């Protein structure tokens, strides 16, 4: 069980890193959307490529962060019934859900998604819209995203089984850590302060 817990910690670390950096894709999508709107209104210039890259970035952030969202316990759950049960019963419900629902769903998406991506990659499939982008990068997000989600499901299953054996504390307890959004805001603040400091140094020089 200790080897499985070590694997679980590795998966948790992987999805934490993905969640930490994927959120920048939302900022990028927002920035591109703003620039596209300004250029379209000011110069009457636009491109389907600008629109599609926004969709690509948003879809990538949504799919790639699915595992991180599961790690944080932020997926939608119906707790009206389960909250009335004991903690061990709730954990058993989670175990059932990971085995019976999450794993088969992820396997199905991987089974169909990998060939779907492969065909588009080999053929060089392009968007049917004028000025559109190549398709395979966004198709790749499906197997990647659901692969990370499945891995996190394995990690959560391991932790719940370990809890049932009395080896670890409650894995569903919320930890007081910074969210990806808070870390993004802090990174932006640090970048702004660094830029301001560089500007002041140049002015003095």
C-alpha positions as CSV (number, residue, x, y, z in Angstrom):
1,X,0.0,0.0,0.0
2,X,2.9,2.3,0.7
3,X,4.0,2.0,-3.0
4,X,0.5,2.9,-4.1
5,X,0.5,5.9,-1.8
6,X,3.8,7.0,-3.3
7,X,2.2,6.7,-6.8
8,X,-0.8,8.7,-5.6
9,X,1.5,11.5,-4.3
10,X,3.3,11.5,-7.7
11,X,-0.1,11.8,-9.6
12,X,-1.2,14.6,-7.2
13,X,2.1,16.5,-7.8
14,X,1.6,16.1,-11.6
15,X,-1.9,17.5,-11.6
16,X,-1.0,20.2,-9.2
17,X,1.7,21.4,-11.6
18,X,-0.7,21.2,-14.5
19,X,-3.4,23.2,-12.6
20,X,-0.9,25.8,-11.6
21,X,0.2,26.6,-15.1
22,X,-2.9,25.8,-17.2
23,X,-4.8,28.7,-15.6
24,X,-2.5,31.0,-17.7
25,X,-4.4,29.8,-20.8
26,X,-7.5,31.5,-19.5
27,X,-5.6,34.7,-19.2
28,X,-4.2,34.3,-22.7
29,X,-7.7,33.6,-24.1
30,X,-9.0,36.7,-22.4
31,X,-6.2,38.8,-23.7
32,X,-6.6,37.6,-27.2
33,X,-10.3,38.2,-27.0
34,X,-9.8,41.8,-25.9
35,X,-7.2,42.5,-28.6
36,X,-9.4,40.9,-31.3
37,X,-12.4,43.1,-30.2
38,X,-10.3,46.3,-30.2
39,X,-8.7,45.5,-33.6
40,X,-12.1,44.6,-35.1
41,X,-13.8,47.8,-33.9
42,X,-10.9,50.1,-34.6
43,X,-9.6,48.8,-37.9
44,X,-12.4,46.6,-39.1
45,X,-10.0,43.6,-39.2
46,X,-10.7,40.2,-37.9
47,X,-9.9,36.6,-38.5
48,X,-11.4,33.2,-37.7
49,X,-8.0,32.3,-36.5
50,X,-8.3,34.7,-33.6
51,X,-11.7,33.3,-32.6
52,X,-10.5,29.7,-32.9
53,X,-7.4,30.2,-30.8
54,X,-9.6,31.6,-28.0
55,X,-11.7,28.4,-28.2
56,X,-8.6,26.3,-28.2
57,X,-7.1,27.9,-25.2
58,X,-10.4,27.8,-23.2
59,X,-11.0,24.1,-24.2
60,X,-7.4,23.2,-23.2
61,X,-7.7,24.9,-19.8
62,X,-11.0,23.1,-19.2
63,X,-9.8,19.7,-20.2
64,X,-6.3,19.7,-18.8
65,X,-7.5,21.0,-15.4
66,X,-10.1,18.3,-15.0
67,X,-7.7,16.2,-13.0
68,X,-6.6,19.1,-10.8
69,X,-10.2,20.0,-10.2
70,X,-10.8,16.4,-9.0
71,X,-7.8,16.7,-6.7
72,X,-9.2,19.8,-5.1
73,X,-12.6,18.2,-4.7
74,X,-14.3,20.9,-6.8
75,X,-16.3,18.7,-9.3
76,X,-20.0,19.0,-8.9
77,X,-21.4,16.4,-6.4
78,X,-24.8,15.8,-5.1
79,X,-24.3,15.6,-1.3
80,X,-27.9,16.0,-0.2
81,X,-28.1,12.2,0.4
82,X,-24.5,11.2,1.1
83,X,-23.9,13.9,3.7
84,X,-26.4,12.1,5.9
85,X,-24.2,9.0,6.0
86,X,-21.1,8.3,8.1
87,X,-17.7,9.3,6.7
88,X,-16.8,5.6,5.9
89,X,-20.0,5.2,4.0
90,X,-19.3,8.4,2.0
91,X,-15.8,7.1,1.2
92,X,-17.3,3.8,0.0
93,X,-19.6,5.7,-2.3
94,X,-16.6,7.5,-3.7
95,X,-14.8,4.2,-4.3
96,X,-17.9,2.9,-6.1
97,X,-18.1,6.0,-8.2
98,X,-14.5,6.0,-9.3
99,X,-14.6,2.3,-10.2
100,X,-18.1,2.1,-11.9
101,X,-18.4,5.6,-13.4
102,X,-15.2,7.6,-13.7
103,X,-12.8,4.9,-14.9
104,X,-15.1,3.5,-17.7
105,X,-15.9,7.0,-18.9
106,X,-12.2,8.0,-19.1
107,X,-11.4,4.7,-20.8
108,X,-14.1,5.2,-23.4
109,X,-12.9,8.8,-24.2
110,X,-9.3,7.5,-24.5
111,X,-10.4,4.6,-26.7
112,X,-12.2,6.8,-29.2
113,X,-10.2,10.0,-28.6
114,X,-6.7,8.7,-29.4
115,X,-7.5,7.4,-32.9
116,X,-9.5,10.6,-33.5
117,X,-6.4,12.7,-32.7
118,X,-4.1,10.4,-34.7
119,X,-6.2,10.6,-37.9
120,X,-6.3,14.4,-37.7
121,X,-2.5,14.6,-37.0
122,X,-1.7,12.3,-39.9
123,X,-4.0,14.0,-42.4
124,X,-3.1,17.6,-41.2
125,X,-6.9,18.3,-40.8
126,X,-7.6,22.0,-41.0
127,X,-10.6,24.1,-39.8
128,X,-13.3,24.4,-42.4
129,X,-13.6,28.1,-41.6
130,X,-11.7,30.6,-43.7
131,X,-8.4,31.5,-42.0
132,X,-9.0,28.8,-39.4
133,X,-6.4,26.8,-37.6
134,X,-5.1,23.2,-37.8
135,X,-7.3,20.8,-35.8
136,X,-5.0,18.2,-34.2
137,X,-3.7,20.3,-31.3
138,X,-7.2,20.7,-29.9
139,X,-8.1,17.1,-30.6
140,X,-5.0,16.1,-28.5
141,X,-6.5,17.9,-25.5
142,X,-9.2,15.2,-25.2
143,X,-7.0,12.2,-24.6
144,X,-4.6,14.3,-22.5
145,X,-7.3,15.8,-20.4
146,X,-9.2,12.6,-19.7
147,X,-5.9,10.8,-19.2
148,X,-5.0,13.2,-16.4
149,X,-8.5,12.9,-15.0
150,X,-8.2,9.1,-15.0
151,X,-4.8,9.2,-13.3
152,X,-6.3,11.5,-10.6
153,X,-9.2,9.1,-10.2
154,X,-6.6,6.3,-9.5
155,X,-4.9,8.5,-7.0
156,X,-8.2,9.4,-5.2
157,X,-9.2,5.7,-5.2
158,X,-5.8,4.8,-3.6
159,X,-6.2,7.5,-0.9
160,X,-9.7,6.4,-0.1
161,X,-8.7,2.7,0.2
162,X,-5.8,3.8,2.4
163,X,-8.2,5.8,4.6
164,X,-10.5,2.8,5.0
165,X,-7.5,0.8,6.1
166,X,-6.6,3.5,8.7
167,X,-3.3,4.4,7.0
168,X,-4.0,8.1,6.3
169,X,-6.3,10.9,7.4
170,X,-9.5,11.8,5.6
171,X,-8.5,12.6,2.0
172,X,-11.7,14.6,1.5
173,X,-10.8,17.2,4.1
174,X,-10.2,20.6,2.6
175,X,-6.6,21.8,3.0
176,X,-5.9,25.5,3.5
177,X,-3.8,26.1,0.5
178,X,-3.7,28.8,-2.2
179,X,-5.9,28.1,-5.1
180,X,-4.6,28.2,-8.7
181,X,-6.5,31.5,-9.1
182,X,-4.8,33.0,-6.1
183,X,-1.4,31.9,-7.3
184,X,-2.1,33.4,-10.7
185,X,-3.1,36.7,-9.1
186,X,0.1,36.7,-7.0
187,X,2.3,35.9,-10.1
188,X,0.7,38.8,-12.0
189,X,1.3,41.1,-9.1
190,X,5.0,40.1,-8.8
191,X,5.4,40.6,-12.6
192,X,3.9,44.0,-12.3
193,X,6.1,44.9,-9.4
194,X,9.2,43.7,-11.3
195,X,8.3,45.7,-14.4
196,X,7.7,48.8,-12.2
197,X,11.1,48.2,-10.5
198,X,12.9,47.9,-13.9
199,X,11.2,51.0,-15.1
200,X,12.4,53.0,-12.1
201,X,15.9,51.7,-12.5
202,X,16.0,52.8,-16.1
203,X,14.7,56.2,-15.3
204,X,17.4,56.7,-12.7
205,X,20.0,55.5,-15.1
